[in-house]
Amino acid sequence: MKKLASNGALKLGRVTYMVGGQYGFQHVLVITDGNATGDKITVADLQGEILIEHTRPTPEVTYVGNGRPRGPRPTNPETVTKVPDTSTVTDVLMRNCHRCPDTSHRSAISDPPRQSNIRSIH
């Protein structure tokens, strides 16, 4: 068992392995097949979820990234799985549609007909 650094990195020998910033200061399980180049390294949290898997690099390599871009990760699972809204403009307008009394069609039962200002001349 090892404790990750504040940035979520782990040092094994001369090599720093980036696990992820969201895991900073957490204790992790480190499982290795050996210390030779090409041996497998697995890092898992204490619940057993695998966080990273790598093979030991050649001796001149001192840093192994986690393959993810730098920067913060979304903390809300909804932001990760949220599907963009694919509504058309017409769908949005129809959802937000409000009846306009001057231009709406009137029902003969609910609304009495209006008096016309146009008079016929005989």
Secondary structure, 3 states (H helix, E strand, C coil): CEECCCCCEEEECCEEEECCHHHCCCEEEEEECCCCCCCEEEEEECCCCEEEEEECCCCCCCEECCCCCCCCCCCCHHHHHCCCCCCCHHHHHHHCCCCCCCCCCCCCCCCCCCCCCCCCCC
